[in-house]
Amino acid sequence: MSKRAVDQTKAAAGSKGGKQTVKRYGKRYMRRLGKWGAHRMHSTYSIEPVGTCQYALVHKETRLVKAYLSGKPVKEKS
């Protein structure tokens, strides 16, 4: 595994890796990969109203809230 440059951020390293992947496999493959990911996400989660004016990403089988669309953090149940 190669070390990334000290001045390179995680975002920059991720962007660089993504560009290399597009160069290696092509835009068509990346488009298909995005569609696979979207299909998986939509088959696993649903967006449901919570309260009066908020929506949440809810796991279809376990009914656990994974995220709020407003960005509000999800409280972990202990």
CORGI-V813210 format. One record per pair of residues at least 4 apart in sequence whose ideal C-beta (glycine too) atoms are under 8 Angstrom apart, sorted by the first residue. I is the first residue (numbers start at 1). J is the second residue. If there is no record, write none. Layout:
# CORGI-V813210
i-><I/I>
j-><J/J>
This chain:
# CORGI-V813210
i-><4/4/8/8/8/9/10/11/12/13/14/15/16/17/18/19/20/21/21/22/22/22/25/25/26/27/28/29/30/31/32/33/34/35/36/37/38/39/40/41/43/44/44/45/45/45/45/45/46/46/46/47/47/47/47/47/48/48/48/49/49/50/50/50/50/50/54/54/54/54/55/55/55/56/56/56/56/56/57/57/57/57/57/58/58/58/58/59/59/59/65/66/67/68/68/68>
j-><8/13/12/13/16/13/14/15/16/17/18/19/20/21/22/23/24/25/30/26/27/30/29/30/30/31/32/33/34/35/36/37/38/39/40/41/42/43/44/45/60/59/60/57/58/59/60/66/57/58/60/55/56/57/58/69/55/56/58/54/55/54/55/56/65/68/68/69/70/72/68/69/70/65/66/67/68/69/65/66/67/68/69/63/64/65/66/63/64/66/74/74/74/72/73/74>
